[in-house]
Amino acid sequence: MTYYHQQVLSISAELYSNVYLTRQVIQAKHFIDNNFTNNITLDDICKEAYISKFHLIRSFRKLYGATPYQYLTSLRVNKARALLRNNVSVTEVCYSVGFESPTTFAGFFKKMVGTGPSAYKTSAREKAILKR
């Protein structure tokens, strides 16, 4: 066994010590990726992955660097950015990516992107015009 192979096994054992738990967390992420447009809760994610809230939050953060809620919000905002660049209305984007109100959407968007969704859409449109 090479030194490199030993290091890989050591790191894998440290990060992924419980293969079953890791599979459950991956299943939870897969559920979030496929259902982010719906109104999903932590309970829904836990039921889908057959894991307790405590284990899910702790293990999800360990594997992906964020809690399930942070990941879900980030995913929604990233999808919203893509839709806004395609000139979709802010309200339509809000509901299509799973936010329940435009106010909540605008708050999260501004917090994560640094500008509001309307300003982002305007600047994206201006950049597209300049590229032509």
VENRAZI-V989254 format. One record per helix or strand of 3 or more residues. SS is the DSSP state (~ for helix, > for strand). FROM is the first residue (numbers start at 1). LEN is the number of residues. If there is no record, write none. Layout:
SS;FROM;LEN  SS;FROM;LEN
//
This chain:
~;3;13  ~;19;17  ~;42;8  ~;53;12  ~;68;18  ~;90;7  ~;102;12  ~;117;15
//
